[in-house]
Amino acid sequence: MNNTMRQLVVACTALAMALSPTVSIAASADDLRDLVGARAAGGENTLESRGWVSITGHHSGNASYTYWWNASRKSCVMVRTSDGRFAAISDVSKGDCNQKSDNNDAAVAIGAVGAIALIAALASHKSGHHDDGKHYADREQEADYERGYNDGMYNQPYHNYSRRDAYSAGYESGVRQRGQNTAYRDDHRWGGGYAASVDVSDLTGARASGAENSLESRGFVRVDGFQSGGDGKGTIWWNGRTRQCLQAITVDGRVDSLSDIGSHRRCR
């Protein structure tokens, strides 16, 4: 086998590894099942005594997610805590613990700049940001989710040029995470500057038609709209007096979320 053919075989093998939807993850969560239901403080102490180190975490809704790394096992687990107790423990990718991804070597071997960039980007959101607690197996969907998540997280306009549900899901998750990160603003989170802002938090869960009428009565104008996921619909609302730019997501005829997105190409 000549050198060129050998390099081609290596590259093809690496590519197959990089594109494989399954990632080898040690089944460490099975050994921690006895901690499900434990109080969080006691469970965390037990995890540490068993060689696990807390790496990072985030809140989503009424639950918190923490990611624990075990260096001897080279494993990462995600712990979902609800009502002060461990509700679930699951195996997740090394990247969720900010460790080198299982597929990094394959990406370097094929010299694919795009693949390297994608692997680096996957560290931005974690398994727990997905509604089902799992990253997409399909890399293109995962990349779209990541782009949507970052757009929502960092106040960027909704830009689903790939027209994929994965982007919409990521955007909604990013907006939710931004809301969690800025919850310290309490009643002052709506709007900015010197003008008194309008509180619209009471409209979450309201019927869409009634919420739209209420937004209009409070000085908001609908400036854009988009499809959100399979059954959802998104609208952008602008209040020129208070300089508030809001995104409303409605599902099944009710307002599922109403977020201050800060800026949008139509909010001006």
Backbone bond lengths (Angstrom), bond angles and torsions (degrees), N, CA, C in turn:
res aa  C-N    CA-C-N  psi(-1)  N-CA   C-N-CA  omega(-1)  CA-C   N-CA-C  phi
1 M - - - 1.469 - - 1.524 108.54 -
2 N 1.337 117.10 122.28 1.461 119.07 -179.15 1.517 110.89 -74.05
3 N 1.348 115.21 170.95 1.462 120.28 -174.23 1.526 111.87 -64.10
4 T 1.347 116.85 -38.95 1.462 120.58 -179.51 1.516 111.09 -63.23
5 M 1.342 116.42 -44.59 1.459 120.73 179.24 1.523 110.58 -64.67
6 R 1.345 116.94 -39.28 1.462 120.44 179.96 1.528 110.27 -62.86
7 Q 1.332 116.50 -42.40 1.462 120.57 179.19 1.528 110.86 -64.33
8 L 1.356 115.29 -36.92 1.459 119.27 179.47 1.516 110.74 -65.64
9 V 1.327 117.49 -41.35 1.454 121.63 179.23 1.526 110.41 -63.38
10 V 1.336 116.24 -44.38 1.464 120.65 179.45 1.511 110.33 -61.51
11 A 1.342 115.67 -43.70 1.470 119.90 -178.81 1.518 111.28 -64.45
12 C 1.343 116.95 -42.59 1.461 120.39 -179.86 1.527 111.29 -65.31
13 T 1.339 115.47 -40.13 1.461 119.31 177.94 1.514 111.16 -62.66
14 A 1.336 115.09 -44.59 1.472 119.62 179.32 1.515 111.23 -63.90
15 L 1.344 115.96 -39.43 1.459 119.55 179.91 1.524 110.62 -63.79
16 A 1.328 116.38 -41.95 1.461 120.04 179.45 1.518 110.74 -62.55
17 M 1.341 116.00 -38.38 1.465 119.56 177.82 1.512 110.86 -66.49
18 A 1.332 115.75 -40.63 1.471 119.26 -176.81 1.506 112.14 -68.10
19 L 1.335 116.37 -32.92 1.455 120.06 -176.31 1.512 113.55 -92.81
20 S 1.329 116.09 -3.56 1.457 119.12 -179.56 1.513 110.24 -64.99
21 P 1.354 117.92 131.31 1.462 120.42 -177.73 1.512 114.13 -74.19
22 T 1.329 117.47 -12.28 1.456 119.58 -178.61 1.515 109.22 -105.59
23 V 1.308 117.14 136.53 1.446 123.30 177.23 1.518 107.77 -116.10
24 S 1.322 115.38 133.80 1.452 119.56 -178.87 1.523 109.50 -70.98
25 I 1.319 117.17 115.24 1.449 122.77 -179.96 1.529 108.42 -126.95
26 A 1.318 115.27 123.79 1.456 118.77 179.42 1.523 109.19 -62.89
27 A 1.312 115.48 139.01 1.464 120.72 -176.14 1.522 109.84 -80.42
28 S 1.338 115.71 66.43 1.464 120.02 -179.17 1.519 111.87 -77.78
29 A 1.325 117.92 -28.90 1.459 120.73 -177.18 1.532 111.33 -60.88
30 D 1.322 117.47 -31.70 1.465 120.22 179.61 1.529 111.17 -60.77
31 D 1.341 116.27 -33.28 1.463 120.33 -179.37 1.522 112.12 -78.07
32 L 1.328 116.81 -6.41 1.469 120.59 -177.34 1.522 111.91 -113.76
33 R 1.327 117.03 10.46 1.459 120.19 -176.91 1.522 112.90 -61.31
34 D 1.334 116.76 -25.47 1.463 119.54 -179.63 1.531 112.47 -67.99
35 L 1.343 116.77 -13.67 1.461 120.25 -178.74 1.531 112.78 -90.58
36 V 1.327 117.01 -13.25 1.466 119.65 178.64 1.528 108.97 -65.39
37 G 1.308 116.62 125.11 1.454 122.19 -176.52 1.518 113.15 100.00
38 A 1.360 115.94 -11.87 1.466 119.56 -179.74 1.522 110.35 -74.41
39 R 1.329 115.91 154.21 1.450 119.76 174.24 1.532 108.81 -63.88
40 A 1.314 116.26 143.39 1.460 120.65 -172.13 1.523 112.25 -57.57
41 A 1.338 117.23 -46.03 1.466 119.62 -177.13 1.527 111.26 -60.63
42 G 1.336 117.16 -47.21 1.456 120.18 178.75 1.517 112.35 -66.13
43 G 1.346 116.52 -38.90 1.458 120.46 179.53 1.512 112.05 -63.81
44 E 1.319 116.30 -39.70 1.462 119.91 179.01 1.524 110.96 -65.13
45 N 1.318 117.21 -40.85 1.466 120.53 177.69 1.522 111.01 -62.07
46 T 1.340 115.80 -40.33 1.470 119.73 179.79 1.523 110.90 -66.91
47 L 1.332 117.20 -41.66 1.461 120.66 177.47 1.530 110.45 -58.28
48 E 1.322 116.61 -44.81 1.456 120.14 179.67 1.522 111.59 -63.57
49 S 1.334 117.13 -38.39 1.463 120.20 179.78 1.527 111.97 -67.80
50 R 1.343 116.01 -21.82 1.465 120.49 179.01 1.528 112.37 -95.10
51 G 1.303 116.63 9.82 1.461 119.75 174.44 1.512 116.26 95.42
52 W 1.342 117.69 11.49 1.457 121.22 -179.80 1.522 110.16 -96.28
53 V 1.327 115.34 143.65 1.463 121.89 -178.98 1.532 108.44 -122.69
54 S 1.333 116.27 131.10 1.467 120.86 177.73 1.527 109.11 -72.75
55 I 1.340 116.10 125.63 1.461 121.02 -175.78 1.522 111.98 -102.51
56 T 1.314 117.07 -49.91 1.462 120.88 -177.18 1.527 108.75 -159.26
57 G 1.323 116.36 174.94 1.454 119.86 179.87 1.510 111.65 -171.11
58 H 1.329 116.21 170.06 1.453 121.52 178.49 1.519 108.66 -160.08
59 H 1.330 115.29 163.49 1.459 121.73 176.52 1.524 109.56 -106.68
60 S 1.304 116.86 147.44 1.460 122.39 175.11 1.522 107.56 -149.80
61 G 1.331 116.12 115.60 1.453 119.81 -177.14 1.511 110.63 64.44
62 N 1.329 116.48 -129.17 1.462 121.28 -179.51 1.522 113.18 -96.81
63 A 1.313 116.76 10.75 1.465 120.94 -177.85 1.526 110.77 -121.33
64 S 1.311 114.83 158.23 1.460 120.90 173.01 1.520 108.79 -120.50
65 Y 1.312 115.79 149.87 1.460 121.98 -178.02 1.524 108.59 -125.45
66 T 1.321 115.99 126.60 1.457 120.35 175.95 1.520 109.20 -123.74
67 Y 1.325 115.22 148.82 1.461 121.58 -175.49 1.519 108.49 -118.58
68 W 1.334 114.71 124.68 1.456 122.22 -173.02 1.534 110.03 -115.87
69 W 1.322 116.28 136.55 1.460 122.67 -177.07 1.526 109.59 -115.92
70 N 1.339 114.95 135.84 1.455 121.86 174.98 1.519 107.63 -117.23
71 A 1.330 116.54 109.24 1.459 121.32 -173.60 1.524 112.33 -65.12
72 S 1.344 117.69 -38.15 1.467 119.57 -178.43 1.525 111.39 -69.16
73 R 1.326 116.71 -34.86 1.462 120.87 178.06 1.525 112.32 -86.12
74 K 1.353 115.14 -19.34 1.465 120.81 -172.75 1.538 109.83 55.65
75 S 1.323 114.40 46.65 1.459 121.52 -176.00 1.524 110.31 -127.94
76 C 1.337 114.48 151.91 1.455 121.95 177.52 1.527 108.20 -125.74
77 V 1.324 116.59 134.02 1.464 120.46 175.29 1.521 108.99 -124.68
78 M 1.327 115.03 151.83 1.451 121.76 176.41 1.528 108.76 -109.24
79 V 1.330 116.04 128.38 1.455 121.93 178.51 1.528 108.53 -109.31
80 R 1.325 116.59 120.58 1.464 120.85 175.58 1.527 108.07 -98.77
81 T 1.329 115.19 123.20 1.458 121.56 -178.31 1.516 109.95 -112.25
82 S 1.331 116.33 131.16 1.449 121.92 179.09 1.520 108.93 -139.77
83 D 1.326 116.91 136.32 1.466 122.12 -179.47 1.527 111.75 54.42
84 G 1.332 116.19 36.62 1.460 120.34 174.96 1.508 115.57 78.25
85 R 1.343 118.14 7.63 1.464 121.25 -179.45 1.519 111.12 -130.60
86 F 1.322 115.64 154.39 1.462 120.67 174.79 1.525 108.60 -67.82
87 A 1.328 116.93 115.32 1.463 120.57 -178.68 1.523 111.89 -92.24
88 A 1.325 117.60 -30.27 1.462 121.05 -178.40 1.522 109.54 -162.41
89 I 1.319 115.57 149.03 1.470 122.57 175.03 1.520 107.10 -132.66
90 S 1.321 116.82 126.53 1.469 119.88 -177.56 1.516 111.05 -138.56
91 D 1.330 115.31 151.30 1.462 121.58 175.44 1.520 109.43 -73.84
92 V 1.323 116.18 135.39 1.464 121.35 177.18 1.521 108.86 -133.54
93 S 1.317 115.88 176.97 1.466 120.02 -176.47 1.522 111.53 -72.39
94 K 1.328 116.14 159.31 1.460 121.48 177.93 1.523 111.16 -60.48
95 G 1.323 115.58 -32.89 1.454 119.50 -179.27 1.510 113.05 -60.39
96 D 1.355 117.67 -29.39 1.460 120.82 178.12 1.526 111.50 -65.17
97 C 1.324 117.01 -22.72 1.464 121.79 176.46 1.525 111.20 -100.98
98 N 1.339 115.32 19.72 1.470 121.70 178.77 1.525 112.49 59.14
99 Q 1.336 114.85 31.71 1.458 120.34 176.72 1.527 109.56 -103.83
100 K 1.307 115.88 165.86 1.455 121.14 179.62 1.515 109.71 -59.53
101 S 1.342 116.51 128.38 1.455 121.07 -178.14 1.512 111.13 -67.15
102 D 1.339 115.42 150.94 1.463 120.51 177.34 1.512 112.10 -59.71
103 N 1.333 117.79 -24.99 1.461 121.26 -174.61 1.519 113.50 -99.71
104 N 1.338 118.74 5.34 1.456 120.24 -178.38 1.514 112.58 -60.64
105 D 1.350 116.59 -45.44 1.455 119.86 -177.39 1.513 111.25 -62.24
106 A 1.330 117.06 -37.41 1.461 120.27 179.17 1.508 110.44 -65.24
107 A 1.324 117.03 -40.26 1.459 119.89 -179.35 1.511 110.85 -64.66
108 V 1.351 116.24 -40.62 1.458 119.26 179.73 1.525 110.33 -67.46
109 A 1.337 116.03 -38.19 1.459 119.58 -177.28 1.512 112.05 -62.02
110 I 1.340 118.27 -37.37 1.453 119.55 -178.04 1.520 111.10 -88.00
111 G 1.347 117.06 -4.47 1.447 120.04 177.52 1.508 113.06 63.07
112 A 1.342 117.90 30.67 1.463 121.40 -177.19 1.511 108.79 -91.30
113 V 1.324 116.42 106.61 1.454 120.92 -179.10 1.517 110.61 -60.92
114 G 1.337 116.70 -39.65 1.452 120.60 180.00 1.515 111.58 -61.74
115 A 1.329 117.23 -41.87 1.460 120.66 179.95 1.518 110.92 -65.75
116 I 1.337 117.16 -39.92 1.459 120.92 179.17 1.524 109.46 -63.35
117 A 1.333 115.99 -44.30 1.468 120.19 179.84 1.516 110.56 -61.99
118 L 1.345 116.31 -39.47 1.460 119.61 -179.78 1.516 110.75 -65.11
119 I 1.337 116.71 -44.98 1.460 120.15 -179.23 1.515 110.28 -61.71
120 A 1.338 117.88 -39.62 1.465 120.93 177.49 1.521 110.28 -64.55
121 A 1.336 116.30 -38.00 1.462 120.07 -177.20 1.519 112.16 -70.31
122 L 1.328 117.33 -28.42 1.459 119.94 -175.87 1.524 112.70 -63.79
123 A 1.357 116.68 -16.68 1.455 119.19 178.32 1.516 111.82 -72.74
124 S 1.328 117.97 -14.14 1.452 120.84 -174.65 1.521 112.32 -69.70
125 H 1.311 118.27 -41.97 1.458 119.79 177.57 1.526 108.69 -118.44
126 K 1.321 114.51 155.72 1.458 120.49 -174.70 1.526 110.60 -110.48
127 S 1.325 114.79 171.99 1.464 119.92 179.63 1.521 111.40 -55.66
128 G 1.333 116.76 -40.67 1.447 120.93 -176.45 1.508 114.80 -65.84
129 H 1.329 118.27 -13.53 1.459 120.39 176.78 1.532 111.31 -76.15
130 H 1.332 117.08 -19.91 1.459 120.99 175.43 1.524 109.08 -79.35
131 D 1.318 116.49 145.61 1.461 120.57 -178.52 1.529 112.26 -59.68
132 D 1.344 116.92 -33.37 1.465 119.66 -178.86 1.535 112.30 -97.33
133 G 1.341 116.90 5.11 1.458 120.14 178.05 1.507 115.00 73.94
134 K 1.346 117.15 19.03 1.463 120.26 -178.20 1.522 110.33 -137.72
135 H 1.337 115.29 142.03 1.452 119.92 171.83 1.528 109.59 -69.15
136 Y 1.330 116.29 154.32 1.461 119.70 174.78 1.530 109.66 -65.79
137 A 1.329 116.74 141.85 1.462 120.26 173.98 1.524 110.72 -73.75
138 D 1.339 116.07 -31.49 1.460 121.25 -179.95 1.527 109.77 -80.67
139 R 1.322 117.78 124.19 1.454 121.56 -174.68 1.521 112.73 -65.83
140 E 1.322 117.72 -35.64 1.457 119.55 -179.52 1.524 110.56 -66.62
141 Q 1.329 116.95 -42.12 1.454 120.45 177.22 1.528 110.77 -64.15
142 E 1.336 116.46 -40.75 1.459 120.08 179.63 1.528 110.79 -64.84
143 A 1.324 116.64 -38.94 1.466 120.44 177.98 1.519 110.74 -65.51
144 D 1.341 117.58 -39.42 1.465 120.64 177.75 1.524 110.72 -66.25
145 Y 1.327 116.36 -41.03 1.468 119.99 178.00 1.524 109.67 -61.43
146 E 1.323 115.93 -45.25 1.468 120.54 -179.08 1.524 111.47 -60.90
147 R 1.330 116.69 -42.56 1.470 120.43 179.52 1.528 109.99 -65.11
148 G 1.339 116.75 -43.13 1.454 120.30 177.23 1.512 112.06 -63.84
149 Y 1.330 116.43 -41.36 1.460 120.57 179.34 1.526 110.79 -60.03
150 N 1.326 116.21 -46.38 1.460 119.55 -179.53 1.525 111.63 -66.24
151 D 1.340 117.31 -38.70 1.470 119.76 177.83 1.520 110.63 -61.21
152 G 1.345 116.56 -44.45 1.455 120.43 179.63 1.513 112.27 -70.13
153 M 1.321 116.53 -38.58 1.451 121.70 -177.04 1.524 111.91 -67.40
154 Y 1.341 115.37 -37.36 1.463 119.19 -173.56 1.530 113.05 -108.61
155 N 1.336 115.73 28.01 1.468 120.76 171.45 1.524 114.37 63.47
156 Q 1.312 117.37 29.43 1.457 120.33 178.69 1.532 109.92 -89.81
157 P 1.331 118.02 152.87 1.470 120.17 179.53 1.530 111.63 -60.91
158 Y 1.316 115.65 149.20 1.464 121.92 174.77 1.525 108.01 -64.74
159 H 1.344 117.43 121.63 1.468 120.94 -174.41 1.524 109.96 -140.92
160 N 1.316 115.91 72.92 1.462 121.97 -176.10 1.530 110.45 -90.07
161 Y 1.337 116.25 66.65 1.462 119.56 -177.60 1.522 112.51 -69.82
162 S 1.331 117.91 -19.46 1.461 120.76 176.72 1.529 111.87 -82.89
163 R 1.358 115.92 -11.39 1.467 122.53 179.50 1.532 111.90 54.67
164 R 1.320 116.07 47.39 1.459 121.26 -179.61 1.526 110.43 -116.48
165 D 1.335 115.25 144.44 1.457 120.87 176.98 1.520 111.28 -62.36
166 A 1.349 116.44 -28.97 1.467 119.86 -178.81 1.524 110.49 -60.72
167 Y 1.326 117.40 -40.70 1.467 120.37 178.80 1.527 109.54 -63.79
168 S 1.338 117.12 -46.16 1.468 121.19 -179.60 1.526 111.02 -58.70
169 A 1.340 116.00 -44.29 1.461 120.10 179.74 1.521 110.95 -63.76
170 G 1.326 115.69 -41.81 1.461 119.62 178.47 1.515 112.24 -64.54
171 Y 1.338 116.33 -40.54 1.468 120.55 -179.72 1.531 110.67 -62.85
172 E 1.330 116.13 -45.67 1.464 119.88 179.66 1.529 110.68 -62.42
173 S 1.336 116.51 -40.17 1.456 120.41 179.25 1.528 110.59 -65.47
174 G 1.335 116.53 -40.44 1.460 120.30 178.91 1.516 112.08 -63.88
175 V 1.353 116.18 -40.46 1.462 120.44 177.98 1.531 110.19 -63.78
176 R 1.337 116.54 -42.39 1.460 119.91 178.71 1.520 111.14 -62.33
177 Q 1.339 115.99 -42.55 1.452 119.31 -179.12 1.527 110.93 -65.94
178 R 1.325 116.21 -38.09 1.465 119.40 177.07 1.527 109.96 -62.25
179 G 1.340 116.41 -40.02 1.453 120.16 177.30 1.518 111.85 -62.05
180 Q 1.352 116.01 -39.79 1.467 119.92 177.25 1.524 110.30 -64.03
181 N 1.333 116.21 -42.81 1.458 120.44 -176.60 1.523 112.92 -68.58
182 T 1.339 116.46 -24.88 1.465 119.70 -177.62 1.526 111.83 -109.62
183 A 1.335 117.04 17.84 1.464 120.49 -178.56 1.525 111.85 -63.91
184 Y 1.333 116.52 -19.74 1.467 119.40 179.46 1.526 112.02 -62.36
185 R 1.344 117.34 -16.23 1.462 119.81 -178.01 1.524 112.06 -78.33
186 D 1.321 117.20 -13.54 1.468 122.13 177.46 1.527 110.96 49.40
187 D 1.350 116.74 -127.69 1.457 120.72 -175.62 1.518 113.15 -70.27
188 H 1.334 116.74 -11.27 1.461 119.75 -177.04 1.534 112.06 -94.08
189 R 1.314 116.85 8.42 1.464 118.45 -176.69 1.514 112.67 -75.33
190 W 1.337 118.59 -18.90 1.454 120.56 -178.64 1.522 110.01 -85.51
191 G 1.322 116.28 121.56 1.462 120.64 176.40 1.510 112.49 77.57
192 G 1.341 116.00 -167.67 1.452 121.17 -178.37 1.517 109.59 -167.82
193 G 1.324 114.89 -171.87 1.455 119.06 179.32 1.516 111.72 73.79
194 Y 1.356 116.56 -143.84 1.457 121.55 -174.12 1.530 113.61 -107.05
195 A 1.342 117.32 -17.54 1.466 119.67 -178.03 1.524 110.52 -75.95
196 A 1.338 115.01 144.32 1.467 119.50 177.14 1.527 109.01 -64.52
197 S 1.328 117.12 131.25 1.455 120.96 -178.01 1.521 111.01 -89.22
198 V 1.318 115.01 164.70 1.458 121.91 -179.41 1.521 109.06 -103.67
199 D 1.314 117.59 123.91 1.460 122.43 178.73 1.525 108.68 -83.04
200 V 1.339 116.38 122.18 1.465 120.96 -179.75 1.529 111.33 -119.92
201 S 1.335 117.36 14.07 1.462 120.69 -176.00 1.530 112.37 -61.96
202 D 1.328 117.02 -22.36 1.463 119.90 -179.04 1.522 112.91 -72.52
203 L 1.342 117.17 -10.30 1.458 120.26 -175.94 1.531 113.21 -87.97
204 T 1.325 118.18 -11.86 1.464 120.44 177.48 1.521 109.18 -65.70
205 G 1.308 116.59 124.99 1.456 122.81 -177.72 1.513 113.42 95.33
206 A 1.341 117.28 -10.41 1.467 120.71 -179.74 1.524 110.75 -75.64
207 R 1.339 116.47 160.27 1.454 120.29 175.01 1.520 108.98 -63.22
208 A 1.335 116.28 142.01 1.462 121.45 -173.10 1.523 112.33 -58.43
209 S 1.335 116.82 -45.12 1.464 119.52 -177.19 1.520 111.29 -62.68
210 G 1.331 116.74 -43.50 1.450 120.57 179.58 1.520 112.13 -67.08
211 A 1.341 116.18 -37.96 1.460 120.08 179.36 1.525 111.09 -65.43
212 E 1.338 116.34 -40.45 1.465 119.57 179.10 1.533 110.86 -64.13
213 N 1.326 116.98 -42.06 1.465 119.97 177.36 1.524 110.68 -62.28
214 S 1.333 116.30 -39.35 1.453 120.49 -179.88 1.526 111.38 -67.65
215 L 1.327 116.68 -40.47 1.465 119.84 177.82 1.528 110.88 -61.48
216 E 1.317 115.96 -42.99 1.461 119.72 178.97 1.531 111.25 -63.28
217 S 1.335 116.66 -40.45 1.468 119.96 179.73 1.523 111.86 -67.43
218 R 1.349 116.57 -20.96 1.463 120.41 179.93 1.532 112.22 -95.74
219 G 1.318 116.16 9.02 1.452 119.97 174.12 1.509 116.53 98.51
220 F 1.339 117.17 11.86 1.462 120.42 -179.61 1.523 110.79 -96.44
221 V 1.334 114.85 148.32 1.456 122.06 177.43 1.525 108.16 -123.79
222 R 1.321 116.31 132.64 1.470 120.01 177.02 1.519 108.64 -73.06
223 V 1.351 116.28 125.00 1.458 120.46 -175.60 1.529 113.55 -118.26
224 D 1.330 117.92 -11.73 1.467 119.15 -179.97 1.517 108.97 -164.00
225 G 1.339 115.82 163.38 1.453 121.72 178.10 1.513 110.60 -152.11
226 F 1.322 117.11 157.68 1.456 121.32 -179.30 1.522 109.45 -160.34
227 Q 1.324 116.38 161.56 1.451 122.16 175.76 1.517 109.16 -83.22
228 S 1.315 117.81 136.15 1.461 121.82 -179.63 1.523 109.40 -123.03
229 G 1.330 116.29 105.01 1.462 120.06 -178.73 1.520 111.15 68.95
230 G 1.325 116.61 -159.44 1.458 120.07 -177.99 1.514 113.84 -75.47
231 D 1.339 117.15 -45.82 1.461 120.99 -173.96 1.522 113.72 -112.40
232 G 1.311 117.41 -4.37 1.452 120.48 -175.21 1.524 113.66 -91.01
233 K 1.317 114.51 161.17 1.458 121.40 176.66 1.517 108.54 -137.48
234 G 1.334 116.33 135.95 1.451 120.86 -179.98 1.513 111.29 -113.16
235 T 1.317 117.30 143.72 1.461 122.93 175.75 1.524 108.87 -135.61
236 I 1.337 115.52 149.99 1.457 122.40 178.50 1.521 108.23 -113.31
237 W 1.331 116.51 132.20 1.461 122.35 -176.67 1.526 110.25 -124.10
238 W 1.347 115.16 138.54 1.470 120.91 -175.68 1.524 110.40 -126.27
239 N 1.334 115.23 133.60 1.454 121.82 174.90 1.526 107.20 -117.89
240 G 1.326 115.95 104.88 1.453 120.42 -175.78 1.514 113.74 -65.64
241 R 1.338 117.99 -28.37 1.463 120.07 -178.22 1.521 111.60 -72.76
242 T 1.342 116.24 -44.85 1.463 119.90 -177.27 1.528 112.49 -95.61
243 R 1.335 116.89 -5.39 1.473 123.00 -179.08 1.523 111.23 61.19
244 Q 1.336 116.30 37.60 1.454 120.88 178.06 1.522 110.31 -98.71
245 C 1.325 115.27 133.94 1.466 122.01 177.59 1.533 106.79 -121.08
246 L 1.328 116.17 112.92 1.459 121.16 -174.27 1.517 112.18 -113.55
247 Q 1.324 115.30 147.03 1.465 121.59 173.17 1.522 108.36 -116.28
248 A 1.329 115.36 123.96 1.462 120.90 177.29 1.522 109.54 -110.04
249 I 1.328 116.91 130.88 1.466 122.69 175.40 1.531 107.34 -113.24
250 T 1.318 116.69 119.99 1.462 120.83 179.22 1.517 109.80 -111.79
251 V 1.312 115.67 138.45 1.468 123.21 178.59 1.524 107.74 -134.34
252 D 1.315 116.15 129.99 1.469 121.76 -179.65 1.531 111.85 54.46
253 G 1.322 116.05 38.37 1.455 120.67 174.24 1.511 116.20 80.04
254 R 1.348 117.48 7.39 1.457 120.49 178.50 1.529 110.45 -128.30
255 V 1.330 115.99 155.78 1.462 121.13 179.79 1.522 108.80 -75.47
256 D 1.333 115.59 112.05 1.457 121.02 -179.85 1.524 111.00 -82.42
257 S 1.329 116.89 -37.13 1.463 121.18 177.07 1.519 109.58 -153.62
258 L 1.320 115.43 149.98 1.461 122.34 178.92 1.515 106.22 -139.16
259 S 1.335 116.29 110.57 1.459 120.80 -170.36 1.519 112.05 -125.85
260 D 1.313 115.54 145.13 1.453 122.43 173.29 1.523 107.09 -83.32
261 I 1.331 118.11 108.88 1.465 120.61 -176.45 1.518 111.37 -95.74
262 G 1.293 118.57 0.74 1.449 121.17 172.49 1.509 115.37 79.57
263 S 1.335 116.93 -53.31 1.467 120.08 -177.73 1.516 110.40 -148.79
264 H 1.300 115.18 155.41 1.462 123.34 177.76 1.520 106.31 -163.78
265 R 1.331 115.96 151.82 1.465 118.76 -176.50 1.537 113.07 -60.39
266 R 1.335 116.48 -24.23 1.465 120.02 179.39 1.541 112.90 -96.32
267 C 1.321 116.52 -8.08 1.469 119.09 -179.14 1.538 109.35 -88.14
268 R 1.323 115.28 87.00 1.472 120.35 178.73 1.511 109.53 -169.25
